[in-house]
Amino acid sequence: MFIKIKGVQHYLWRAVDQDSDELDILMQKRRNKKAAMKFFNKLLKGQRQQR
């Protein structure tokens, strides 16, 4: 998803669980899929341990 803040385009990544609850978001000025995947994999790893 793309959003503009003060005229500058940013990339917004969202982690959503099976119940459509938003777990976390990541906003980046430059699109970096590898960094986003690393961030969310770490987040989801913690979620699996809690359930």
mmCIF file of the N, C-alpha and C atoms, coordinates in Angstrom:
data_MODEL
# 
_entry.id   MODEL 
# 
loop_
_atom_site.group_PDB 
_atom_site.id 
_atom_site.type_symbol 
_atom_site.label_atom_id 
_atom_site.label_alt_id 
_atom_site.label_comp_id 
_atom_site.label_asym_id 
_atom_site.label_entity_id 
_atom_site.label_seq_id 
_atom_site.pdbx_PDB_ins_code 
_atom_site.Cartn_x 
_atom_site.Cartn_y 
_atom_site.Cartn_z 
_atom_site.occupancy 
_atom_site.B_iso_or_equiv 
_atom_site.pdbx_formal_charge 
_atom_site.auth_seq_id 
_atom_site.auth_comp_id 
_atom_site.auth_asym_id 
_atom_site.auth_atom_id 
_atom_site.pdbx_PDB_model_num 
ATOM 1   N N  . MET A 1 1  ? 0.850  -1.152  0.000  1.00 0.00 ? 1  MET A N  1 
ATOM 2   C CA . MET A 1 1  ? 0.000  0.000   0.000  1.00 0.00 ? 1  MET A CA 1 
ATOM 3   C C  . MET A 1 1  ? 0.906  1.227   0.000  1.00 0.00 ? 1  MET A C  1 
ATOM 4   N N  . PHE A 1 2  ? 0.501  2.267   -0.665 1.00 0.00 ? 2  PHE A N  1 
ATOM 5   C CA . PHE A 1 2  ? 1.255  3.510   -0.738 1.00 0.00 ? 2  PHE A CA 1 
ATOM 6   C C  . PHE A 1 2  ? 0.506  4.610   0.004  1.00 0.00 ? 2  PHE A C  1 
ATOM 7   N N  . ILE A 1 3  ? 1.237  5.412   0.749  1.00 0.00 ? 3  ILE A N  1 
ATOM 8   C CA . ILE A 1 3  ? 0.645  6.583   1.393  1.00 0.00 ? 3  ILE A CA 1 
ATOM 9   C C  . ILE A 1 3  ? 1.592  7.759   1.196  1.00 0.00 ? 3  ILE A C  1 
ATOM 10  N N  . LYS A 1 4  ? 1.047  8.965   1.238  1.00 0.00 ? 4  LYS A N  1 
ATOM 11  C CA . LYS A 1 4  ? 1.877  10.161  1.124  1.00 0.00 ? 4  LYS A CA 1 
ATOM 12  C C  . LYS A 1 4  ? 1.853  10.913  2.447  1.00 0.00 ? 4  LYS A C  1 
ATOM 13  N N  . ILE A 1 5  ? 3.036  11.275  2.909  1.00 0.00 ? 5  ILE A N  1 
ATOM 14  C CA . ILE A 1 5  ? 3.184  12.066  4.122  1.00 0.00 ? 5  ILE A CA 1 
ATOM 15  C C  . ILE A 1 5  ? 3.991  13.298  3.743  1.00 0.00 ? 5  ILE A C  1 
ATOM 16  N N  . LYS A 1 6  ? 3.382  14.458  3.886  1.00 0.00 ? 6  LYS A N  1 
ATOM 17  C CA . LYS A 1 6  ? 4.004  15.728  3.497  1.00 0.00 ? 6  LYS A CA 1 
ATOM 18  C C  . LYS A 1 6  ? 4.520  15.668  2.058  1.00 0.00 ? 6  LYS A C  1 
ATOM 19  N N  . GLY A 1 7  ? 3.737  15.031  1.189  1.00 0.00 ? 7  GLY A N  1 
ATOM 20  C CA . GLY A 1 7  ? 4.071  14.958  -0.222 1.00 0.00 ? 7  GLY A CA 1 
ATOM 21  C C  . GLY A 1 7  ? 5.096  13.901  -0.596 1.00 0.00 ? 7  GLY A C  1 
ATOM 22  N N  . VAL A 1 8  ? 5.595  13.135  0.372  1.00 0.00 ? 8  VAL A N  1 
ATOM 23  C CA . VAL A 1 8  ? 6.596  12.098  0.112  1.00 0.00 ? 8  VAL A CA 1 
ATOM 24  C C  . VAL A 1 8  ? 5.911  10.736  0.170  1.00 0.00 ? 8  VAL A C  1 
ATOM 25  N N  . GLN A 1 9  ? 6.087  9.923   -0.873 1.00 0.00 ? 9  GLN A N  1 
ATOM 26  C CA . GLN A 1 9  ? 5.473  8.595   -0.930 1.00 0.00 ? 9  GLN A CA 1 
ATOM 27  C C  . GLN A 1 9  ? 6.198  7.622   -0.007 1.00 0.00 ? 9  GLN A C  1 
ATOM 28  N N  . HIS A 1 10 ? 5.415  6.868   0.757  1.00 0.00 ? 10 HIS A N  1 
ATOM 29  C CA . HIS A 1 10 ? 5.938  5.842   1.654  1.00 0.00 ? 10 HIS A CA 1 
ATOM 30  C C  . HIS A 1 10 ? 5.235  4.525   1.348  1.00 0.00 ? 10 HIS A C  1 
ATOM 31  N N  . TYR A 1 11 ? 5.884  3.435   1.693  1.00 0.00 ? 11 TYR A N  1 
ATOM 32  C CA . TYR A 1 11 ? 5.315  2.101   1.532  1.00 0.00 ? 11 TYR A CA 1 
ATOM 33  C C  . TYR A 1 11 ? 4.857  1.611   2.898  1.00 0.00 ? 11 TYR A C  1 
ATOM 34  N N  . LEU A 1 12 ? 3.655  1.108   2.947  1.00 0.00 ? 12 LEU A N  1 
ATOM 35  C CA . LEU A 1 12 ? 3.067  0.636   4.196  1.00 0.00 ? 12 LEU A CA 1 
ATOM 36  C C  . LEU A 1 12 ? 2.810  -0.858  4.091  1.00 0.00 ? 12 LEU A C  1 
ATOM 37  N N  . TRP A 1 13 ? 3.423  -1.620  4.977  1.00 0.00 ? 13 TRP A N  1 
ATOM 38  C CA . TRP A 1 13 ? 3.239  -3.064  5.044  1.00 0.00 ? 13 TRP A CA 1 
ATOM 39  C C  . TRP A 1 13 ? 2.433  -3.359  6.307  1.00 0.00 ? 13 TRP A C  1 
ATOM 40  N N  . ARG A 1 14 ? 1.449  -4.252  6.203  1.00 0.00 ? 14 ARG A N  1 
ATOM 41  C CA . ARG A 1 14 ? 0.625  -4.593  7.364  1.00 0.00 ? 14 ARG A CA 1 
ATOM 42  C C  . ARG A 1 14 ? 0.608  -6.102  7.566  1.00 0.00 ? 14 ARG A C  1 
ATOM 43  N N  . ALA A 1 15 ? 0.704  -6.527  8.822  1.00 0.00 ? 15 ALA A N  1 
ATOM 44  C CA . ALA A 1 15 ? 0.567  -7.940  9.173  1.00 0.00 ? 15 ALA A CA 1 
ATOM 45  C C  . ALA A 1 15 ? -0.815 -8.121  9.791  1.00 0.00 ? 15 ALA A C  1 
ATOM 46  N N  . VAL A 1 16 ? -1.594 -9.022  9.198  1.00 0.00 ? 16 VAL A N  1 
ATOM 47  C CA . VAL A 1 16 ? -2.965 -9.257  9.642  1.00 0.00 ? 16 VAL A CA 1 
ATOM 48  C C  . VAL A 1 16 ? -3.127 -10.749 9.922  1.00 0.00 ? 16 VAL A C  1 
ATOM 49  N N  . ASP A 1 17 ? -3.765 -11.083 11.053 1.00 0.00 ? 17 ASP A N  1 
ATOM 50  C CA . ASP A 1 17 ? -3.960 -12.499 11.376 1.00 0.00 ? 17 ASP A CA 1 
ATOM 51  C C  . ASP A 1 17 ? -5.239 -13.032 10.727 1.00 0.00 ? 17 ASP A C  1 
ATOM 52  N N  . GLN A 1 18 ? -5.556 -14.295 10.984 1.00 0.00 ? 18 GLN A N  1 
ATOM 53  C CA . GLN A 1 18 ? -6.701 -14.943 10.351 1.00 0.00 ? 18 GLN A CA 1 
ATOM 54  C C  . GLN A 1 18 ? -8.029 -14.345 10.766 1.00 0.00 ? 18 GLN A C  1 
ATOM 55  N N  . ASP A 1 19 ? -8.070 -13.609 11.877 1.00 0.00 ? 19 ASP A N  1 
ATOM 56  C CA . ASP A 1 19 ? -9.293 -12.952 12.334 1.00 0.00 ? 19 ASP A CA 1 
ATOM 57  C C  . ASP A 1 19 ? -9.382 -11.505 11.859 1.00 0.00 ? 19 ASP A C  1 
ATOM 58  N N  . SER A 1 20 ? -8.498 -11.118 10.939 1.00 0.00 ? 20 SER A N  1 
ATOM 59  C CA . SER A 1 20 ? -8.424 -9.763  10.368 1.00 0.00 ? 20 SER A CA 1 
ATOM 60  C C  . SER A 1 20 ? -8.005 -8.712  11.390 1.00 0.00 ? 20 SER A C  1 
ATOM 61  N N  . ASP A 1 21 ? -7.350 -9.152  12.462 1.00 0.00 ? 21 ASP A N  1 
ATOM 62  C CA . ASP A 1 21 ? -6.802 -8.214  13.437 1.00 0.00 ? 21 ASP A CA 1 
ATOM 63  C C  . ASP A 1 21 ? -5.418 -7.787  12.960 1.00 0.00 ? 21 ASP A C  1 
ATOM 64  N N  . GLU A 1 22 ? -5.156 -6.503  13.016 1.00 0.00 ? 22 GLU A N  1 
ATOM 65  C CA . GLU A 1 22 ? -3.851 -5.990  12.598 1.00 0.00 ? 22 GLU A CA 1 
ATOM 66  C C  . GLU A 1 22 ? -2.837 -6.251  13.704 1.00 0.00 ? 22 GLU A C  1 
ATOM 67  N N  . LEU A 1 23 ? -1.776 -6.973  13.361 1.00 0.00 ? 23 LEU A N  1 
ATOM 68  C CA . LEU A 1 23 ? -0.750 -7.310  14.347 1.00 0.00 ? 23 LEU A CA 1 
ATOM 69  C C  . LEU A 1 23 ? 0.298  -6.221  14.461 1.00 0.00 ? 23 LEU A C  1 
ATOM 70  N N  . ASP A 1 24 ? 0.742  -5.713  13.323 1.00 0.00 ? 24 ASP A N  1 
ATOM 71  C CA . ASP A 1 24 ? 1.773  -4.679  13.319 1.00 0.00 ? 24 ASP A CA 1 
ATOM 72  C C  . ASP A 1 24 ? 1.855  -4.072  11.926 1.00 0.00 ? 24 ASP A C  1 
ATOM 73  N N  . ILE A 1 25 ? 2.507  -2.926  11.837 1.00 0.00 ? 25 ILE A N  1 
ATOM 74  C CA . ILE A 1 25 ? 2.719  -2.282  10.542 1.00 0.00 ? 25 ILE A CA 1 
ATOM 75  C C  . ILE A 1 25 ? 4.186  -1.897  10.418 1.00 0.00 ? 25 ILE A C  1 
ATOM 76  N N  . LEU A 1 26 ? 4.619  -1.751  9.183  1.00 0.00 ? 26 LEU A N  1 
ATOM 77  C CA . LEU A 1 26 ? 5.967  -1.294  8.886  1.00 0.00 ? 26 LEU A CA 1 
ATOM 78  C C  . LEU A 1 26 ? 5.855  -0.256  7.787  1.00 0.00 ? 26 LEU A C  1 
ATOM 79  N N  . MET A 1 27 ? 6.429  0.920   8.001  1.00 0.00 ? 27 MET A N  1 
ATOM 80  C CA . MET A 1 27 ? 6.407  1.974   7.001  1.00 0.00 ? 27 MET A CA 1 
ATOM 81  C C  . MET A 1 27 ? 7.848  2.264   6.581  1.00 0.00 ? 27 MET A C  1 
ATOM 82  N N  . GLN A 1 28 ? 8.057  2.344   5.254  1.00 0.00 ? 28 GLN A N  1 
ATOM 83  C CA . GLN A 1 28 ? 9.388  2.575   4.716  1.00 0.00 ? 28 GLN A CA 1 
ATOM 84  C C  . GLN A 1 28 ? 9.334  3.669   3.657  1.00 0.00 ? 28 GLN A C  1 
ATOM 85  N N  . LYS A 1 29 ? 10.389 4.482   3.588  1.00 0.00 ? 29 LYS A N  1 
ATOM 86  C CA . LYS A 1 29 ? 10.476 5.476   2.517  1.00 0.00 ? 29 LYS A CA 1 
ATOM 87  C C  . LYS A 1 29 ? 10.796 4.810   1.194  1.00 0.00 ? 29 LYS A C  1 
ATOM 88  N N  . ARG A 1 30 ? 11.645 3.783   1.242  1.00 0.00 ? 30 ARG A N  1 
ATOM 89  C CA . ARG A 1 30 ? 11.982 3.031   0.034  1.00 0.00 ? 30 ARG A CA 1 
ATOM 90  C C  . ARG A 1 30 ? 11.451 1.624   0.169  1.00 0.00 ? 30 ARG A C  1 
ATOM 91  N N  . ARG A 1 31 ? 11.018 1.066   -0.936 1.00 0.00 ? 31 ARG A N  1 
ATOM 92  C CA . ARG A 1 31 ? 10.476 -0.290  -0.903 1.00 0.00 ? 31 ARG A CA 1 
ATOM 93  C C  . ARG A 1 31 ? 11.611 -1.292  -0.741 1.00 0.00 ? 31 ARG A C  1 
ATOM 94  N N  . ASN A 1 32 ? 11.548 -2.069  0.329  1.00 0.00 ? 32 ASN A N  1 
ATOM 95  C CA . ASN A 1 32 ? 12.558 -3.070  0.614  1.00 0.00 ? 32 ASN A CA 1 
ATOM 96  C C  . ASN A 1 32 ? 11.832 -4.324  1.101  1.00 0.00 ? 32 ASN A C  1 
ATOM 97  N N  . LYS A 1 33 ? 11.477 -5.172  0.154  1.00 0.00 ? 33 LYS A N  1 
ATOM 98  C CA . LYS A 1 33 ? 10.686 -6.362  0.474  1.00 0.00 ? 33 LYS A CA 1 
ATOM 99  C C  . LYS A 1 33 ? 11.434 -7.301  1.408  1.00 0.00 ? 33 LYS A C  1 
ATOM 100 N N  . LYS A 1 34 ? 12.741 -7.442  1.211  1.00 0.00 ? 34 LYS A N  1 
ATOM 101 C CA . LYS A 1 34 ? 13.529 -8.348  2.046  1.00 0.00 ? 34 LYS A CA 1 
ATOM 102 C C  . LYS A 1 34 ? 13.482 -7.911  3.517  1.00 0.00 ? 34 LYS A C  1 
ATOM 103 N N  . ALA A 1 35 ? 13.619 -6.616  3.773  1.00 0.00 ? 35 ALA A N  1 
ATOM 104 C CA . ALA A 1 35 ? 13.566 -6.103  5.145  1.00 0.00 ? 35 ALA A CA 1 
ATOM 105 C C  . ALA A 1 35 ? 12.167 -6.281  5.739  1.00 0.00 ? 35 ALA A C  1 
ATOM 106 N N  . ALA A 1 36 ? 11.140 -6.070  4.926  1.00 0.00 ? 36 ALA A N  1 
ATOM 107 C CA . ALA A 1 36 ? 9.768  -6.231  5.405  1.00 0.00 ? 36 ALA A CA 1 
ATOM 108 C C  . ALA A 1 36 ? 9.495  -7.689  5.762  1.00 0.00 ? 36 ALA A C  1 
ATOM 109 N N  . MET A 1 37 ? 9.933  -8.622  4.918  1.00 0.00 ? 37 MET A N  1 
ATOM 110 C CA . MET A 1 37 ? 9.721  -10.040 5.195  1.00 0.00 ? 37 MET A CA 1 
ATOM 111 C C  . MET A 1 37 ? 10.457 -10.471 6.463  1.00 0.00 ? 37 MET A C  1 
ATOM 112 N N  . LYS A 1 38 ? 11.653 -9.965  6.667  1.00 0.00 ? 38 LYS A N  1 
ATOM 113 C CA . LYS A 1 38 ? 12.415 -10.282 7.871  1.00 0.00 ? 38 LYS A CA 1 
ATOM 114 C C  . LYS A 1 38 ? 11.681 -9.776  9.119  1.00 0.00 ? 38 LYS A C  1 
ATOM 115 N N  . PHE A 1 39 ? 11.176 -8.542  9.052  1.00 0.00 ? 39 PHE A N  1 
ATOM 116 C CA . PHE A 1 39 ? 10.439 -7.938  10.158 1.00 0.00 ? 39 PHE A CA 1 
ATOM 117 C C  . PHE A 1 39 ? 9.199  -8.762  10.502 1.00 0.00 ? 39 PHE A C  1 
ATOM 118 N N  . PHE A 1 40 ? 8.400  -9.108  9.492  1.00 0.00 ? 40 PHE A N  1 
ATOM 119 C CA . PHE A 1 40 ? 7.152  -9.813  9.746  1.00 0.00 ? 40 PHE A CA 1 
ATOM 120 C C  . PHE A 1 40 ? 7.365  -11.280 10.109 1.00 0.00 ? 40 PHE A C  1 
ATOM 121 N N  . ASN A 1 41 ? 8.379  -11.924 9.571  1.00 0.00 ? 41 ASN A N  1 
ATOM 122 C CA . ASN A 1 41 ? 8.670  -13.294 9.973  1.00 0.00 ? 41 ASN A CA 1 
ATOM 123 C C  . ASN A 1 41 ? 9.042  -13.350 11.449 1.00 0.00 ? 41 ASN A C  1 
ATOM 124 N N  . LYS A 1 42 ? 9.795  -12.366 11.902 1.00 0.00 ? 42 LYS A N  1 
ATOM 125 C CA . LYS A 1 42 ? 10.151 -12.285 13.320 1.00 0.00 ? 42 LYS A CA 1 
ATOM 126 C C  . LYS A 1 42 ? 8.894  -12.060 14.167 1.00 0.00 ? 42 LYS A C  1 
ATOM 127 N N  . LEU A 1 43 ? 8.010  -11.194 13.700 1.00 0.00 ? 43 LEU A N  1 
ATOM 128 C CA . LEU A 1 43 ? 6.752  -10.927 14.399 1.00 0.00 ? 43 LEU A CA 1 
ATOM 129 C C  . LEU A 1 43 ? 5.900  -12.195 14.465 1.00 0.00 ? 43 LEU A C  1 
ATOM 130 N N  . LEU A 1 44 ? 5.739  -12.872 13.337 1.00 0.00 ? 44 LEU A N  1 
ATOM 131 C CA . LEU A 1 44 ? 4.894  -14.061 13.303 1.00 0.00 ? 44 LEU A CA 1 
ATOM 132 C C  . LEU A 1 44 ? 5.486  -15.214 14.102 1.00 0.00 ? 44 LEU A C  1 
ATOM 133 N N  . LYS A 1 45 ? 6.794  -15.302 14.175 1.00 0.00 ? 45 LYS A N  1 
ATOM 134 C CA . LYS A 1 45 ? 7.434  -16.334 14.982 1.00 0.00 ? 45 LYS A CA 1 
ATOM 135 C C  . LYS A 1 45 ? 7.029  -16.171 16.452 1.00 0.00 ? 45 LYS A C  1 
ATOM 136 N N  . GLY A 1 46 ? 7.006  -14.939 16.926 1.00 0.00 ? 46 GLY A N  1 
ATOM 137 C CA . GLY A 1 46 ? 6.564  -14.651 18.295 1.00 0.00 ? 46 GLY A CA 1 
ATOM 138 C C  . GLY A 1 46 ? 5.094  -14.942 18.507 1.00 0.00 ? 46 GLY A C  1 
ATOM 139 N N  . GLN A 1 47 ? 4.264  -14.722 17.486 1.00 0.00 ? 47 GLN A N  1 
ATOM 140 C CA . GLN A 1 47 ? 2.835  -14.997 17.585 1.00 0.00 ? 47 GLN A CA 1 
ATOM 141 C C  . GLN A 1 47 ? 2.569  -16.489 17.692 1.00 0.00 ? 47 GLN A C  1 
ATOM 142 N N  . ARG A 1 48 ? 3.320  -17.313 16.968 1.00 0.00 ? 48 ARG A N  1 
ATOM 143 C CA . ARG A 1 48 ? 3.125  -18.764 17.018 1.00 0.00 ? 48 ARG A CA 1 
ATOM 144 C C  . ARG A 1 48 ? 3.435  -19.315 18.393 1.00 0.00 ? 48 ARG A C  1 
ATOM 145 N N  . GLN A 1 49 ? 4.409  -18.740 19.083 1.00 0.00 ? 49 GLN A N  1 
ATOM 146 C CA . GLN A 1 49 ? 4.788  -19.228 20.405 1.00 0.00 ? 49 GLN A CA 1 
ATOM 147 C C  . GLN A 1 49 ? 3.734  -18.879 21.447 1.00 0.00 ? 49 GLN A C  1 
ATOM 148 N N  . GLN A 1 50 ? 3.003  -17.783 21.248 1.00 0.00 ? 50 GLN A N  1 
ATOM 149 C CA . GLN A 1 50 ? 2.005  -17.345 22.225 1.00 0.00 ? 50 GLN A CA 1 
ATOM 150 C C  . GLN A 1 50 ? 0.721  -18.157 22.152 1.00 0.00 ? 50 GLN A C  1 
ATOM 151 N N  . ARG A 1 51 ? 0.423  -18.754 21.014 1.00 0.00 ? 51 ARG A N  1 
ATOM 152 C CA . ARG A 1 51 ? -0.862 -19.460 20.853 1.00 0.00 ? 51 ARG A CA 1 
ATOM 153 C C  . ARG A 1 51 ? -0.780 -20.871 21.296 1.00 0.00 ? 51 ARG A C  1 
# 
